[in-house]
């Protein structure tokens, strides 16, 4: 019975997608949304039921095999059901339901709206397949199909060249990650002879540290491709070309978290490879830091959120790298809520602003769109880690664990802390630019409230962002309990408790508040003249203030040097550390020239050329031999005569015993 | 059983005669009769599927003595691997005939050529005898010569001659090897015979095996094609008419791989074990090289042609690995690649029928006017890229995993093929379909008509079915490949 429920919950979205693909264009939007919602609702209820059963059974894992897939490799199609899967499936279906509701008013004017719902549901199916897999092959299939859905959704508005390019870029960079993932899979199969999680994890003792490190390294590459970490991250900001609901679901809440999920799944292997864990944590934090750095100067409402996602994912990888798998999943959950909220809020704004996405053209929208503004404030505070909102609990757990891990991890903690300040800063900036002050364009001045469905989605997610944090606090380890059996043989780094916790928590909160504070001064006060601000800054004695102002005023040599330095840092941030530019020049243009070289110089000229030259040889020989056939009797007779003489000569010689 | 298999060969021949006798004026009968004639072998496949016994042994079905004194007979048989190939052929030929509506002049001759081609190909796949194999192998070149040479593109004369001479050049070595084998049989068993059973009982020294292996495999290497003997392929594909390309890429290339699996590996296993490292290397080079050279192509057909080189590289790697999983992946991929690339060439043909150009730069944004075609193209592209859920993935995956244990570095390098394939296919898709409609002249392009839909649908259906449930194919070829792998393993064991 459970097998059927699980299979049904998995297949509902697929069924909806297939149905809408053929029947969609004949149905009215209301019917389409209804069918789609029913499918997702069915899925969600199925998983909730199973979750309850699981909770009652103390989160005991189980897996179910359905049918034979590749016999000679012992691969079958199987699904797993445990605490981790339950968390993911419920999160995925719940969020997709909310986001899908939001999509109705957002996408209603689009002529291909039915197709949107098809891709949307197909994505949900693929993501569910990914998390429910009981072996690596089914995981990989879901993994790739999620990549496909992402491609289809990003390039949904295919007439826009940028959208089509962004979709292709996303798929290819994902594939580069998959290349690493595949090698990891090859090693796994070579060592274990199977892809089943059960078989592998129960025989984990057979792995020595070196083998585990190799596997972990390649799986890490796969995870980084999917979750947009350094250096495979530039597809995510570009992916914002897709419709905002898609961005909310895929590039905030679910698909990009697949990498984190996968690494938590293989925690037993990772724990045998401590150096790789350190590598994961380091790259995670660096990604987090640099993407936050880039986000600080962006002006596109969605791009800021995209870089923010990359940054928060970095936190999750930091957690994984510290062995704090519970913290990673916990942050995954909380982030899903407030990031989806932020994206949908941005979507509402974009919708009312007639698809304007530059935050400089907004302003004062809190008066025009109060619900949106308020919910987005909740989201902003949550992501900045302000208690008691969700983001505080999860982010703090991660930072706390990093601190406790000591050694090199301390520097990662520090970097993470600085990033938290930056996060609060740019998110505050984001919110302030959009909602405070006066509208800077006509659209902003004439904006209306968001449609009702959008508001409902936003409010639901806001409530979630407030309360979801309570499922795993130092007082109630909900997530930890759920993942207990999943991580049964895995040494999980525990977050600090008691006084340690309070101290570290205070530090993180301070970081968040600091970021918001700076952001507030600069932007609310609409800083045009930093010196004027400094003049009126209340906490520093007047004399020092005047001295500083004088030192930094025009005419003094110091300012221009500093100013230029500051400006170049700003430019570095705004241009995404020039990574994309160099990536394009070096990799894309470079490979284009290389392949052209191979095609023309090597294949055409060299290889084919040699064949053609070989072909010329018979022609050449033929040409040279042709004159012999002159048709001229006398020359024939001459040759004939010479040959006869030669034969006679040879004959005589043979008689003489010489030959 | 006898009738089932023989009808696969004789029916197309019979109907080609019927076609030949039809009066010129009755044009409307040509296609239906040809289609009918080419569909009868489908019954052959189905019969084999249902009633065939696949227990890992090669089943001899029929022997027709011809020149008894010289051991020249027509010996027919089958096993799971042949079935896969026969099935592929019988599916692709009728569909390629359906796609050939653009052949307006000398249609009769074209259809006759295609039918004879079908008969010859099935002849190769059902041969249980070296000489029969060789005869049918060569027989294929006659209809291909006409198909490309008469109904091909602008540069067809060059392409045809190159193709024929290059292939025949390889086949000469095969002929020499066949004669050698015959002499060895005479030496060891006192009579001249070429059938597989007798040949498999030959006792050969390593040196003898090496020579024979190289001779046979060189012929097959040209056909597959294995790098660097591939340069006939782009020209032949580009200049061939749609049906020609479909059958060339879909079926004829598999003849080479089939030859290696059927002859080179089982009969000269010691030599195979010696040389498979080189094979694997050439396979990997083919994968990467083919993909890299495909990227900058402007001609869609040339792009697909080079992608075929890349995909066949995977198959060669799989065979060279000598492992059960690797070789099974290779056989599976032979079937898959035929379906996928056949579908790609079919689709390209549809586009060419409309605009008479294969230059991708002349399109751009045509998804707006041909949405169904674009969707079909996208599905087939992803199958070619090896997206799970479609057929291309399973074979590729098995080859990679299977060859890792034998040739780890090769396998790891080959995996880069998945990235490269995504690059050239998606870039091509983008150039042709997405964006705003680039040229006003393309506004009048019509989407797929009924005939075209019927042609492409079975292939897409197969892609999805095999992608979702590959065991369907696996159970037929499994035991045969297992036995083959066992032989290799034994030999490998004997060495260490």
Interface residues (C-beta under 8 A of the other chain):
Chain A: X67 X68 X69 X70 X71 X72 X73 X137 X140 X141 X144 X145 X148 X151 X155 X158 X159 X160 X161 X163 X164 X165 X168 X171 X172 X175 X176 X178 X179 X182 X183 X185 X186 X187 X189 X190 X591 X592 X594 X595 X596 X598 X599 X602 X603 X607 X608 X611 X615
Chain B: X162 X165 X166 X228 X230 X231 X232 X289 X292 X293 X295 X296 X297 X324 X325 X328 X365 X367 X368 X382 X387 X388 X389 X393 X394 X397 X398 X400 X401 X404 X405 X408 X411 X412 X415 X416 X418 X419 X422 X423 X426 X427 X430 X433 X434 X435 X436 X469 X470 X471 X474 X475 X478 X481 X482
